[in-house]
């Protein structure tokens, strides 16, 4: 019986490790933010924020993230956005500092409501929701559904949050319908975007939806600055 008990303890330890919030280090505090260094770290973020693949959903409201290096996403053929936005709760609600690093070669085929590295960024209560100091280079974002979506290479939608000191270069965003921008698809509800730009990027409308909002930097803006 002692052997059985020991095996059970070992199994539980390994089960907990499988979904521990490890990333590449840190504890999510302002002084010791979660460290994001690899494609696996970004995938883990998406799994937590979306509550998928056995992870308990967590929007990380009040938590801090910092990128430590450029991240090449070439190994992932179809990245799932961080915050698919099926409800406002399924959104990124923390503070992500790219630390002047870049996400390279991001590829997505969008079938849901939001598309981009971050799907929906949502300010939950008094805690800030911010993505800052981040570059996106060589992204290829394509909407494969023909229903309404908010799509941008950095973020599909920013609802009350902020995008600061971010840029998009040498990328392609293709969509059928709704709010489509190079960097951000839709910003709303007193959201903010500061000191951001796109260059060398194509934003392309597929099909003939005449009421789609399309823009090189932002697709559409409601109650935002």
N, C-alpha and C positions, 0 to 999 in steps of 0.2 A: 504493500500500500504506500510505503514511503517513496518507492520508485515511481509509482503512478503520480503521486503528489508532486514530486520533483519535475516530472515530464510536463505536468499541467502548468506549473509555474514558468518553466522555460517557454512553453507554447504561448502563454499570455504575454510574456516579455517580448517575444518576437512579434506577436500580433500588434502590440502597442507601438513598436518601433516602425512598423509598416506605414502608419499614418501619423507619426509624430511630426509636429511643425518644426522641422529642422532647417529647411532651406539650406543655405551654405553657412549658417551660423546666426547669432543674434537672438534676442528675445522679443523684438517688436516694440521696445521702448524707444523714446526719443534719443537717449544716450547710447543705446545698444540696439540699433534697428536690425530687423531681419536682413540678411545679406543675400543678394540675388546675383549669381555668378554664372549660371549655366542654363541651357534650354530646359533641363529638368526642373530647375527652380521656378521658372515661369509656368511650366506645366503644373507643378504643385500648387502654385498660386491659383491657377484657373480651377483646379480640382476643388480646392477649399472654397473659393468664392462661389462657384457654381453648385457645390454640394454633390459632386459626381465621383464615380469610381471608388465608392466606399468612404469618401471623406465627409466629415460633418461640416455643413455649410457655415461659412464665416466670412462676413464682409470686411473684417479687419477695421472696423470703425475705431478711430483713436490709435491705430497701430502704425508703425513706421517701417519703411523698406528703403534700402539703398543698394543700387547696383555697384559692383566692384570692378567691372571690366566690360568691354564690348561683348555682346552675345550673338553668335552666328546661329540662326535658326534653320539653316539649310537642311538639317537632318530631319525636320518635321515637315511632312508634306501638306498637312492641313491642321493648323493650330486652332484650338478652341479658345475664343475670347475670354479674358479674365472678367467675368460678369456678364452672363448671357441676357440678363435683364428681363426674364419672364415675369418677374415682379421687381419693384424697387429694392426689395431685400436681396435679390440675387444680383448684386452689383458691388463694385469695388468702392469702399467707403473710407479707405485709409490714406496715408501720405506716402507717395512713391517718389524717391529722388533718384533720377538716372545718374547723378553725379558726373554729368557731362560725358557719359558713355553712350553707346549706340546699340540698337537692336538691328541686326543685319539679316536680309533675305527672309523676312517673314512672309509666309504663304498661308492664305485662308480661302476656303470656299464657303461663303455665308449662306446658311439655310434658315437662320432664325431672325430674331427681332433686331439684334445689334451685331456689328462686325468691326473688328480692329484688334490691335493688341489688347486693349481694354474694350469690352463691350459697352457697358454702362458704368459711368463714374457718378456716384450719388452722394450728396452731402446729407448725412443722417443726423438730424438734430443740430447740436452746437459744434460737433466735431468736424474739422475741415476734411474735405476730400480733394486731394491735390496730386497731380502728376507734373513733375518739373525736371528741368535740366536733362532732357532726353532727346536723342536723335533717332529717327527711323530711316534706314537707307536700304534701297533695293527691295521694298515690299511689293507683293503681288496679291491684291485683295480683290476677290471676285464674288459677286452675289449670284447664287445659282437658283434661288427662288424668285418668283415674280411678284410676291406680295410685299407690303411695305416694310422697309427696314431703315435703320439709321447706320450709316457706314462711313468710316474714315480709317486711315491706316493706324493712327495712334489710338483713337477712341471713336466708337459709334455714336455715343451720346454722353453729354456732360450735363447732369441735372443738379444745379446748385453748387457744383464743385469748381475747380480752377485748373487750367492748363497754363504753365509758366515756363518760358525759355525752352520751348520744344520746336523741333523742325522735322521736315520730311524731304528727302532728296531721292531723285532717280527711281521713282516708284510708279506703280500703276494701280488705279482703283477703277473697277468696272462694276456697274450696277444696273438693275432694271427699274427700280422704283423707290421713291420716298426721298430721304434726306441723305445726300451723298457729297462728302467733301474729301479733299486730299488728306488733310490732317484729322479733322473732326467732322462727323456727319451732322450732328445737331447739338447746339448748346441752348439751354433753357433754364427758367426758374432762377434768375439772378446768378447765373454761372458767369465765369470770367475767363478770358483768354488774353495773356500778356506776352508780348515779345516773342511771337511765334511766326514761322514762315514755311513755305514750300518752294522747292525749285526742281526743275528737270522732271516733273511729274505729270502724268496724264490721268485725268479724271473723265471717264467715258460712260455715256448713257447707252445701254443696250436696249433694243426695243423702241417703242414709240409712246411711252407714258409722258404726256406733255405736261403733267402737273408735278413732275419730279423737281426738287430743288437741288441744284448742282453748283459746286463751287470749288475753286482750286485749293483754298485753305479751309473754309467751313461751308457745309452744304446749306444750313439754315440756322437762323438765330432768333430765338424768342426770349424777351426779357433778360437780356444778357449784355455784358460789356466786354 
